[in-house]
Amino acid sequence: MEYGLVVLWLAMYLIVGLATLPLAAALFPRFHDAGAAFAIPVGLGTIGIVGYLVGHLAFGWPALLAALAVLIAGSVFVGDSEAVDEYAYAEVAVVFAVAFGFLVAIRSVTPEIAPLPLAIGEKFLDFGLLRTSLRAEALPPEDMWFAGESLQYYYGGQMLTALLTILTGTAPRFAYNLALAGFYASLVTAAYGLAGAIAETHDAPRRIAAGLGAFFVGIAGNLYTAGQVLAWLVPDALVTSVTGFEPGGDALSWNPTEFWYFDTSRVIEGTINEFPLFAWLNGDLHAHMLTTPFTLLVAALCFSYWQTPEEERTRRRLLLLLTAPVAGFLAISNTWDFPIAAGVVLLTVAFTPSDPATLLPETLAERLRPRNGLLEEIRRDGLALAGALVVLLVGGILVTPFWLGTASTRSLGLFPPRSDLGPLLVVHGGFLLAFVPYLAGRAYGTTSLPRERIVGIVAAGGVLLLAVWLGGFAVVALFGPLLATAWFLLRRRADVGFETVLMLAGIGLVLIVEFAYVLEPQYQGTELERMNTVFKTYMQVWVLWAPAAGVALARLVDPANALPSVDTPAWRSAGVAVACVVLLTTGLYAGFAIPTHLENEPAGADGPTLDGTAYTYERYPDEAAAIDWLDAREGQPTIVTAAPGGYRWNPDDGRGASAPASLTGVPTVLGWFHEEQYRGEEPYQERLSDVETIYEGSTVEQSSLFDRYDVEYVYVGPTERARYDLSIEDHPDLEVAFQQGDVVIYEVRG
């Protein structure tokens, strides 16, 4: 185990946070900890966005030094060093260190940066983005799977990882897993801080709310495992009568020895339903994971705006504008999150007690005086929408190079196949168990209607929702009442706060993806429909809901009158019962998954390690040596490898994974079949045909293609020998540059 590197990276993260403390204190002056929990995300976000902008002139150390200079200057000249709370940062540092150490332990037993059959996911994509970023002299980096062209993918998170790799002087094969641990710990710490800050405004127990927020974002899972355990415990006859499952089917034959961590991520048909713990157990350094701390940073900036009095116009304007660079970083790191940031801003401005018109010049604000009824709703929401659009515009302009050259284009589709009620309850039920009693209790406390009238309204609403469900809109039946209740309570200024804004944001996202989705091209002949849309969106839903659930449960169990309108012994007992059920059902996944995971032994190592490529020397020794030789080449010379690569590295049957390019960042003419999605069918098919010609064509054709793609090396390994009828080895202009076993790398002379 590389304990020295673990200490180095932990110290690096904490020092970045320490340097950012004055800046965080200026951004979050009314947080109980003066923003200490967000010091690390603010620091990392600053390094990311400044490094990205400067990196277009010169990446590497120039971009890193410029980013660090801006970060330190911000703390010195803009920060509030007198407001810094060192004891609060010590508490944050402990939370961060515990989360970091936990993820290091998880990664140390499955560190492999590998495709199938050794691992599941897109680790070769993520590591390839990291490696090509490290090789780049300027941004955007060259596409390691489409030589000669720049990346056409959001790579901001891997670029930030590259800067941290340079800062610590760490070999990329170790940096991959250490960065994963850092992003996870940043997410857990941010949820801890935001939940605690919101709870403090309600006079609810801060540490309980903070701990629960960290639990939901770092440990909790969906209810799939709880359902499996329940079906195992309950007699089969009862399960069959209630669910309609066939006797003897998979649902009834499961037992705890058959637990597999992956099952929970494929609940809703045709979609991927990941949550943070699953994602980090799986171990991809993937875009939808790396942006999660910055999604909560946007939420924290919005909460700071929420806390700022109406008369402090300048501060409120600045806080909204400062969400723009964070939104810009989300755009280059996981473009799906860019509009989500605007959505959180919209809801914040719409529901904050201060009048959004006061953000405008006084003369214009005077013309937009508050009105009554529907006109007031339209006025506030219209101004909030304008504010969100400004954030999108400014954030988008900041990352203009991304839109002009790197971003891929997709159009929107409407009315995809919708989710059924059962799967929706399995995926979101843990949060619903917290949100429904919380909102119901608040709604109950705001009405003076007679009990009979309330019963009648509830009954009529139930009939309407049943009709909606039977009409095929289960998501509306399930979340429509929550959305309406949350909206009503926020408008009535009932005893709810920013936690309800976070609930509302997540509910809105869940509803949107049932009616609209991003169109995707065919993927290996399969229509993806809304798979990626739900995949990327649901992770952010979970992240937004986690601190909200922490606050809701803390208030439900709080014995100190945190919910005055329902402060009775019966309600408090019910709150404790609800909290226990939620913690048990959502914690079962971790209870099975973590011990099972820790039983793994890393391939290619004698014990725990963070070396992500150690397995290559055990499983593919000749190719590992060839890849090391390629990795030692300077710059980004173009190579040719078998195409297309994919999710499996099985050299003997010709199923290659573009390993030489993915593990080094040295670009190949064509790599994974993802490029058909990124580039379109025609460019992809042209290169696919050209690669086949390079290996099987005539000398004249091969020479012409060497010139077209500026090929310097031709890789011939087990995959190439299994896939092609090789003629390339007879080419007169090739010279053996490396050979071991049946792996040969030829250099193109001249």
Beta strands, then each sheet from edge to edge (+ up, - down):
strand 1: 412-414
strand 2: 516-518
strand 3: 638-640
strand 4: 711-716
strand 5: 734-740
strand 6: 743-748
sheet 1: 1+ 2-
sheet 2: 3+ 4+ 6- 5+
end
